[in-house]
């Protein structure tokens, strides 16, 4: 019962987010904490952003796979 959030971070922030960092996920009035599992140090050519994956617990099935969410993290 876990979901994976695939997102990107700005080129200037890629060195500020690390595997294991906490990320807050908000969707439809619900807020859960996930953890970064992958930070790719390779920028997408069109956006100049780096892909990131976050594992999000979903034991109570409150989040819906494929829905839009807001993710925030505290940069170092």
PyMOL commands that set and color helices and strands:
alter all, ss='L'
color gray80, all
select helices_A, chain A and resi 11-16
alter helices_A, ss='H'
color red, helices_A
select strands_A, chain A and resi 2-10+22-27+30-43+49-57+70-72
alter strands_A, ss='S'
color yellow, strands_A
deselect
rebuild
show_as cartoon
